Amino acid sequence: MSIHATDFSHHTPVTAKSFLTTVRMSLTARRQRAALAKLDDAALADIGLTRLQANIEAKRPLWDVPANWRS
């Protein structure tokens, strides 16, 4: 029987700064999604979204931020 150690050497270490940046991005996304959910149908139409699309976006998890935010 052998015990396999997981090699995490390829992972980028989490620093306090990167952690805080991730938290800030997540809270920004949450705030923007809440604002999107409050828009009326006319305002949504102005930005090219339907109520269904806005609701789907608003219900995304806190940690699910756009990929271009993470680069």
N, C-alpha and C positions, 0 to 999 in steps of 0.2 A: 504494500500500500504506500502510495506516495502523496505528499501534500504539495499542491501547486500554489505557488505564491503569484499573485497578480502583479504584473509589472506596470506601474503607473508612471514610469519615467517619461513617457511620451505626452503626458498631460501637462498643460500649462498650470503652474501653481496659482492658487487663488490668493490674491493679495487683498488687503482691506480696500484699496482703491477700486480694484475691478469688481469686488463684491458690491460696494456702494454704487458703482456705475450701473450694475445690473439691477439693483433695487430701484434706483432712480428711473431707469428706462421702463421697468415694469409698472411703477406707480404712474408714470406719464401716460403709458398706454391705457391703464385703467381709467385715468381721468378723461382722456380723449374718447374712450369708448362710452363712458357714461354720458358725456356731452353729446355724442352721436346718437345715443338712444333717446335723448330728450328732444331731438329735432323733429319738427312736424313734417308731414309728407311733402309739402311744398319746398321746404328747405332741403330735404333729401333729394328731391327731383332736381333742384338747382345744382347739386354736386354730383348728379348722375347715379344716385343710389335708390334702391327700392326700400321699403320698410323691412322686407325680409332680409335683404343684404345687411342693412344696418343692425338688425337684431342678431344676425349670425355673428357679425363683427363684435358687437357689444358683449356677447356671451363667451368669447374666446377666453381661455385661461390667462391669468395674470402674467405668467411667465412666457406666454406666447407672443413675442414681439417680432416685428418685421426683421428679416435677415440683414437688411442693410443697416439696421441700428447696431448690430452686433459686430460689425467690422471696424 
